[in-house]
Amino acid sequence: MRFPLTRGFRLVVRLGCPLLLFVSFKMIQPPRNRLDGLAAILIALLGIYGLLSEPGEILVTGEGLSQASLFGLRMKKIIWQDAGVLYGPGASEVLVGGSTGTTIKHTQYHVDRDAFLFQLQQHHIYEP
């Protein structure tokens, strides 16, 4: 079962962050003063941070959980036997950790938290 990010969040991050990089590039085209250069660098850093910090899509399989981020370049995997969950009612995210220190977060920007918790229940990782 897949738990992707919401469409609006994906749209903002995947279009907005490259747009910030483009704007910062255009700001330094005709160099006017140091403040313009500094603002351009800060805008570029914000765009890079947004792209790198995007939480990835979570995939639940019979073997465990996996999360792909950085457009599929970084993969995290936790097998069910090594998984533990940290979640309280009203919390904004569900944190699943493995014995190796790997963590996968189901954030408020992922779809269908109830179905995710149900999957964790089915695999005896979470008890409400």
N, C-alpha and C positions, 0 to 999 in steps of 0.2 A: 504494500500500500504506500502511496506517495503522499508526502506532506510538503507541497511547494510553498513558496512565499506568496502572499496575496498579489494579485495583478497590479494593483496600484503601487505597491512598494517596489516591485520589480521594475515597473515603468519609471518611477522616480529615480531609482538607483542606476539602472542601466542606460537611461537616456540623460538624466541630470548630471551625473558625474563626468561622462565624457564631454558634455556641454561645458561644465566648469573648466575642464582642461583646455578646451578650444578657446573659451573666453580669456583664460589666463595667457594663452599664447598670443591672442590678438592684442591684449593689453600691452605686451612688451614689444610689439612690432615697431611702432615709432617710439623709441625710448624718450620719455619726456623728463622724468625726474626719478629720484630714488624711491619715493613713496609709491609711484605707479609700479615699479619693479617689485617692491616688497608686497604690495597688494596682489600682484599677479602670482608671486610665489605662494602666498598664503591660500589663494583660490585654487591653485594647482594642487597643493598639499591636501586641501579639503576634498577635491575630486578623487585623488589617489586613495585617500583614507576611506572614502565612501565605497569605492570599488573593492578594496581589499577587505573591508569589514562586513560586507554583505553576508548575512547568514545563508547557508546553502539549503538546498532541498533535502529533506529527510526521507529515506526509503526504509520501510519495515519489511523484512523477509522472515522466512522460517528460521534462518540462521542467526539473525540479529538485526541491529540498526546500522545504517550507514548514512553519511552526510557528505554531499559533494559541494564544495564552495570554490571560489575563485574561478568560476565558469568551468568547473569540473577538474581543475588542476590539483586541488587538494581534497583528499578523501580521508574520512575518519570512519572507523568501523568498531563496533562493540558487539561481541557475541552475547547471546542471552545468558549463558552460564556466568559471565563475568559482570553483568549489568546490575546497577543499583540506581534508584531514582530519588531525587530530592524535589519534593513538590508539596505545597500546602494550599488549601483552598483559598482562592483569591490572589494567588501569586501570578505574576505576569509571565513567567516562563517555567517550563518543566526541564529540569536538568537531569540527564541520564549520564552516569559515569561508569567507566570500565575499570578493571583491576590494574590496567597499565597507566591510568591517569587520563585516558582519553575521555573527553566530555562531548556530548551532543546536546544542544539546547533547542527545544521547541519554544520559540519566542512568540510574542504577541503578533508578530508579522507573518507567522505560518498559519495555514488554514486548518480548521477543524481540530481544536485541542481535545474535545471530548472523544473523538475517534482515536486520537493518539493515545490518550489515557486508557481507552478500552483495549487497544492493542497491547499496551504494557500490562494490563490486567490479564489478558489472555495468555501471556507468557509468564505470568506469576512474578512480575517485577514490581508491580504497584498494587497496593490494596487501599481502597478509599477509607 
